[in-house]
């Protein structure tokens, strides 16, 4: 049994440098999760993911990541893993490492 659809954004990693990217409503890729296209409909999300997967010369393995809208109405990842990815590569100092 498949999991029910939840509102999502599309994310992937840049093919050459590995940076986290987000698919926008203008068929571009952005480093800013706030610019990601908000996908509240399962059929729309499937169609947009199919479009994002055509950019295999730019990104690696695009996928849907559950998201919610913040107080400003901008999309933010819901899951911890996706929130962590917004902070940059894990070899950067985060939290206690930065102190």
SENUVEX-519011 format. One record per residue: residue number from 1; x, y, z of N, C-alpha, C in turn. Coordinates in nm, 4 decimals, padded with zeros to 6 digits. Example, Ala and Ser with C-alpha at 12.3 -4.5 7.8 and 13.67 -1.06 7.14 Angstrom:
<dolos>
[dolo 1, [01.3190, -00.5690, 00.7800], [01.2300, -00.4500, 00.7800], [01.3200, -00.3300, 00.7800]]
[dolo 2, [01.2850, -00.2250, 00.7080], [01.3670, -00.1060, 00.7140], [01.2900, 00.0030, 00.7870]]
</dolos>
This chain:
<dolos>
[dolo 1, [00.0845, -00.1179, 00.0000], [00.0000, 00.0000, 00.0000], [00.0887, 00.1238, 00.0000]]
[dolo 2, [00.0622, 00.2134, -00.0894], [00.1462, 00.3326, -00.0996], [00.1048, 00.4384, 00.0030]]
[dolo 3, [00.2013, 00.5203, 00.0351], [00.1802, 00.6289, 00.1304], [00.0952, 00.7377, 00.0656]]
[dolo 4, [-00.0008, 00.7966, 00.1392], [-00.0810, 00.9034, 00.0794], [00.0059, 01.0247, 00.0463]]
[dolo 5, [-00.0344, 01.0983, -00.0556], [00.0415, 01.2151, -00.0990], [00.0368, 01.3246, 00.0067]]
[dolo 6, [00.1504, 01.3889, 00.0265], [00.1613, 01.5075, 00.1118], [00.2183, 01.6193, 00.0266]]
[dolo 7, [00.1801, 01.7445, 00.0521], [00.2384, 01.8548, -00.0236], [00.3911, 01.8453, -00.0225]]
[dolo 8, [00.4518, 01.8796, -00.1360], [00.5941, 01.8541, -00.1537], [00.6618, 01.9626, -00.2358]]
[dolo 9, [00.7938, 01.9533, -00.2374], [00.8784, 02.0287, -00.3289], [00.9693, 01.9269, -00.3967]]
[dolo 10, [01.0320, 01.9660, -00.5063], [01.1236, 01.8764, -00.5759], [01.2657, 01.9204, -00.5460]]
[dolo 11, [01.3486, 01.8246, -00.5073], [01.4873, 01.8530, -00.4754], [01.5775, 01.7499, -00.5421]]
[dolo 12, [01.7029, 01.7872, -00.5590], [01.8038, 01.6998, -00.6181], [01.9403, 01.7570, -00.5830]]
[dolo 13, [02.0447, 01.6900, -00.6293], [02.1804, 01.7410, -00.6125], [02.2374, 01.7779, -00.7487]]
[dolo 14, [02.3136, 01.8852, -00.7516], [02.3782, 01.9289, -00.8748], [02.4737, 01.8194, -00.9217]]
[dolo 15, [02.4715, 01.7919, -01.0487], [02.5498, 01.6834, -01.1064], [02.6998, 01.7020, -01.0856]]
[dolo 16, [02.7496, 01.8227, -01.0995], [02.8938, 01.8461, -01.0940], [02.9483, 01.8785, -00.9559]]
[dolo 17, [02.8751, 01.9605, -00.8789], [02.9314, 02.0023, -00.7502], [02.8599, 01.9451, -00.6284]]
[dolo 18, [02.7491, 01.8748, -00.6483], [02.6792, 01.8087, -00.5391], [02.5904, 01.8974, -00.4546]]
[dolo 19, [02.5834, 02.0275, -00.4847], [02.5002, 02.1180, -00.4048], [02.3535, 02.0799, -00.4152]]
[dolo 20, [02.2808, 02.1067, -00.3080], [02.1378, 02.0804, -00.3042], [02.0668, 02.1851, -00.3892]]
[dolo 21, [01.9767, 02.1391, -00.4749], [01.8990, 02.2284, -00.5600], [01.7506, 02.1989, -00.5452]]
[dolo 22, [01.6692, 02.3003, -00.5774], [01.5233, 02.2903, -00.5692], [01.4645, 02.3347, -00.7024]]
[dolo 23, [01.3650, 02.2599, -00.7494], [01.3013, 02.2882, -00.8779], [01.1997, 02.3995, -00.8609]]
[dolo 24, [01.2048, 02.4994, -00.9490], [01.1154, 02.6144, -00.9393], [00.9996, 02.6039, -01.0381]]
[dolo 25, [00.9028, 02.6912, -01.0235], [00.7865, 02.6930, -01.1118], [00.8226, 02.7344, -01.2536]]
[dolo 26, [00.9407, 02.7920, -01.2730], [00.9847, 02.8359, -01.4062], [01.0786, 02.7341, -01.4708]]
[dolo 27, [01.0771, 02.6113, -01.4231], [01.1595, 02.5018, -01.4766], [01.3088, 02.5269, -01.4614]]
[dolo 28, [01.3464, 02.5993, -01.3585], [01.4861, 02.6241, -01.3261], [01.5193, 02.5531, -01.1961]]
[dolo 29, [01.6469, 02.5519, -01.1618], [01.6927, 02.4962, -01.0352], [01.7515, 02.6089, -00.9513]]
[dolo 30, [01.7205, 02.6105, -00.8224], [01.7677, 02.7144, -00.7320], [01.8312, 02.6515, -00.6084]]
[dolo 31, [01.9290, 02.7200, -00.5515], [01.9902, 02.6762, -00.4255], [01.9029, 02.7133, -00.3053]]
[dolo 32, [01.8029, 02.7966, -00.3264], [01.7170, 02.8456, -00.2183], [01.5879, 02.7647, -00.2107]]
[dolo 33, [01.5661, 02.6981, -00.0971], [01.4439, 02.6172, -00.0846], [01.3181, 02.7034, -00.0892]]
[dolo 34, [01.3289, 02.8301, -00.0504], [01.2129, 02.9193, -00.0532], [01.1660, 02.9476, -00.1959]]
[dolo 35, [01.2495, 02.9215, -00.2949], [01.2124, 02.9425, -00.4347], [01.1556, 02.8167, -00.4991]]
[dolo 36, [01.1511, 02.7085, -00.4231], [01.0987, 02.5825, -00.4776], [00.9495, 02.5957, -00.5081]]
[dolo 37, [00.9073, 02.5231, -00.6100], [00.7653, 02.5224, -00.6450], [00.6887, 02.4381, -00.5429]]
[dolo 38, [00.5828, 02.4940, -00.4872], [00.4963, 02.4264, -00.3901], [00.4003, 02.3370, -00.4671]]
[dolo 39, [00.3998, 02.2092, -00.4374], [00.3167, 02.1117, -00.5082], [00.2172, 02.0505, -00.4109]]
[dolo 40, [00.0939, 02.0975, -00.4180], [-00.0092, 02.0520, -00.3248], [-00.0988, 01.9432, -00.3835]]
[dolo 41, [-00.0837, 01.9141, -00.5114], [-00.1677, 01.8179, -00.5806], [-00.0827, 01.7016, -00.6315]]
[dolo 42, [-00.1267, 01.5791, -00.6083], [-00.0485, 01.4610, -00.6446], [-00.0247, 01.4516, -00.7951]]
[dolo 43, [-00.1257, 01.4787, -00.8761], [-00.1098, 01.4701, -01.0214], [-00.0118, 01.5762, -01.0710]]
[dolo 44, [-00.0233, 01.6961, -01.0175], [00.0688, 01.8037, -01.0547], [00.2121, 01.7674, -01.0126]]
[dolo 45, [00.2265, 01.7125, -00.8929], [00.3589, 01.6754, -00.8435], [00.4227, 01.5691, -00.9321]]
[dolo 46, [00.3451, 01.4721, -00.9746], [00.3960, 01.3664, -01.0620], [00.4415, 01.4242, -01.1959]]
[dolo 47, [00.3614, 01.5145, -01.2517], [00.3961, 01.5758, -01.3797], [00.5218, 01.6629, -01.3665]]
[dolo 48, [00.5313, 01.7392, -01.2595], [00.6467, 01.8269, -01.2401], [00.7734, 01.7459, -01.2128]]
[dolo 49, [00.7596, 01.6354, -01.1391], [00.8750, 01.5490, -01.1144], [00.9240, 01.4889, -01.2456]]
[dolo 50, [00.8313, 01.4488, -01.3303], [00.8680, 01.3951, -01.4610], [00.9456, 01.5001, -01.5409]]
[dolo 51, [00.9015, 01.6247, -01.5345], [00.9724, 01.7327, -01.6038], [01.1117, 01.7532, -01.5436]]
[dolo 52, [01.1226, 01.7534, -01.4116], [01.2511, 01.7741, -01.3440], [01.3499, 01.6622, -01.3789]]
[dolo 53, [01.3011, 01.5410, -01.3947], [01.3878, 01.4281, -01.4264], [01.4487, 01.4388, -01.5657]]
[dolo 54, [01.3957, 01.5244, -01.6490], [01.4529, 01.5457, -01.7826], [01.5843, 01.6241, -01.7757]]
[dolo 55, [01.6118, 01.6862, -01.6628], [01.7341, 01.7654, -01.6454], [01.8495, 01.6801, -01.5932]]
[dolo 56, [01.8600, 01.5569, -01.6411], [01.9645, 01.4652, -01.5940], [02.1045, 01.5150, -01.6274]]
[dolo 57, [02.1160, 01.6130, -01.7145], [02.2461, 01.6734, -01.7456], [02.2821, 01.7849, -01.6454]]
[dolo 58, [02.1889, 01.8164, -01.5547], [02.2101, 01.9209, -01.4538], [02.2106, 01.8628, -01.3127]]
[dolo 59, [02.1152, 01.7717, -01.2849], [02.0958, 01.7205, -01.1496], [02.0975, 01.5676, -01.1458]]
[dolo 60, [02.1146, 01.5161, -01.0240], [02.1136, 01.3723, -00.9997], [01.9898, 01.3372, -00.9182]]
[dolo 61, [01.9098, 01.2450, -00.9681], [01.7993, 01.1830, -00.8957], [01.7022, 01.2799, -00.8277]]
[dolo 62, [01.6294, 01.3622, -00.9028], [01.5280, 01.4484, -00.8420], [01.4206, 01.3638, -00.7724]]
[dolo 63, [01.3699, 01.4149, -00.6620], [01.2632, 01.3447, -00.5903], [01.1745, 01.4441, -00.5167]]
[dolo 64, [01.0560, 01.3963, -00.4766], [00.9623, 01.4779, -00.4003], [00.9995, 01.4720, -00.2524]]
[dolo 65, [01.0063, 01.5875, -00.1899], [01.0336, 01.5965, -00.0465], [00.9147, 01.6658, 00.0194]]
[dolo 66, [00.8594, 01.6031, 00.1226], [00.7458, 01.6630, 00.1916], [00.7833, 01.8022, 00.2412]]
[dolo 67, [00.6857, 01.8936, 00.2305], [00.7110, 02.0315, 00.2690], [00.5838, 02.0932, 00.3269]]
[dolo 68, [00.6023, 02.2058, 00.3919], [00.4903, 02.2847, 00.4438], [00.5194, 02.4311, 00.4121]]
[dolo 69, [00.4181, 02.5148, 00.4271], [00.4380, 02.6581, 00.4060], [00.4680, 02.7232, 00.5399]]
[dolo 70, [00.5700, 02.8095, 00.5433], [00.6025, 02.8794, 00.6676], [00.5103, 02.9998, 00.6853]]
[dolo 71, [00.5330, 03.0794, 00.7882], [00.4476, 03.1941, 00.8181], [00.4456, 03.2959, 00.7043]]
[dolo 72, [00.5530, 03.3022, 00.6274], [00.5611, 03.3958, 00.5143], [00.4992, 03.3377, 00.3873]]
[dolo 73, [00.4493, 03.2133, 00.3946], [00.3883, 03.1496, 00.2788], [00.4871, 03.0872, 00.1820]]
[dolo 74, [00.6106, 03.0658, 00.2282], [00.7145, 03.0054, 00.1451], [00.7339, 02.8596, 00.1842]]
[dolo 75, [00.7663, 02.7735, 00.0880], [00.7823, 02.6319, 00.1201], [00.9084, 02.6045, 00.2017]]
[dolo 76, [00.8936, 02.5140, 00.2976], [01.0050, 02.4666, 00.3791], [00.9947, 02.3157, 00.3898]]
[dolo 77, [01.1063, 02.2458, 00.3858], [01.1027, 02.1003, 00.4024], [01.0474, 02.0625, 00.5398]]
[dolo 78, [00.9714, 01.9553, 00.5455], [00.9114, 01.9106, 00.6715], [00.9984, 01.8104, 00.7467]]
[dolo 79, [01.0664, 01.7258, 00.6758], [01.1437, 01.6191, 00.7376], [01.2811, 01.6695, 00.7807]]
[dolo 80, [01.3333, 01.6155, 00.8924], [01.4639, 01.6580, 00.9436], [01.5735, 01.6458, 00.8393]]
[dolo 81, [01.5760, 01.5358, 00.7662], [01.6806, 01.5151, 00.6654], [01.6821, 01.6283, 00.5638]]
[dolo 82, [01.5639, 01.6672, 00.5188], [01.5545, 01.7735, 00.4195], [01.5882, 01.9096, 00.4807]]
[dolo 83, [01.5501, 01.9297, 00.6059], [01.5870, 02.0545, 00.6740], [01.7387, 02.0642, 00.6856]]
[dolo 84, [01.8023, 01.9538, 00.7181], [01.9476, 01.9501, 00.7317], [02.0152, 01.9796, 00.5979]]
[dolo 85, [01.9595, 01.9276, 00.4898], [02.0166, 01.9510, 00.3572], [02.0151, 02.0981, 00.3189]]
[dolo 86, [01.9216, 02.1774, 00.3744], [01.9162, 02.3204, 00.3418], [02.0354, 02.3954, 00.3989]]
[dolo 87, [02.1066, 02.3369, 00.4938], [02.2188, 02.4047, 00.5602], [02.3513, 02.3890, 00.4870]]
[dolo 88, [02.3538, 02.3079, 00.3834], [02.4767, 02.2889, 00.3075], [02.5404, 02.1552, 00.3373]]
[dolo 89, [02.6545, 02.1283, 00.2771], [02.7202, 01.9989, 00.2949], [02.7501, 01.9680, 00.4408]]
[dolo 90, [02.7484, 01.8410, 00.4760], [02.7685, 01.8014, 00.6158], [02.9132, 01.8152, 00.6603]]
[dolo 91, [03.0031, 01.8529, 00.5691], [03.1403, 01.8764, 00.6122], [03.1598, 02.0208, 00.6593]]
[dolo 92, [03.0522, 02.1034, 00.6534], [03.0558, 02.2365, 00.7141], [03.0322, 02.2204, 00.8635]]
[dolo 93, [03.0791, 02.3134, 00.9424], [03.0543, 02.3087, 01.0857], [02.9110, 02.3521, 01.1162]]
[dolo 94, [02.8392, 02.2669, 01.1903], [02.7019, 02.2930, 01.2312], [02.6924, 02.2782, 01.3825]]
[dolo 95, [02.6028, 02.3510, 01.4445], [02.5760, 02.3334, 01.5877], [02.6993, 02.3448, 01.6739]]
[dolo 96, [02.7223, 02.2424, 01.7578], [02.8361, 02.2433, 01.8514], [02.9683, 02.2560, 01.7803]]
[dolo 97, [02.9797, 02.2043, 01.6589], [03.1053, 02.2122, 01.5847], [03.1433, 02.3562, 01.5548]]
[dolo 98, [03.0445, 02.4443, 01.5435], [03.0714, 02.5832, 01.5069], [03.1165, 02.6667, 01.6279]]
[dolo 99, [03.0956, 02.6141, 01.7488], [03.1314, 02.6900, 01.8703], [03.2807, 02.6917, 01.8943]]
</dolos>
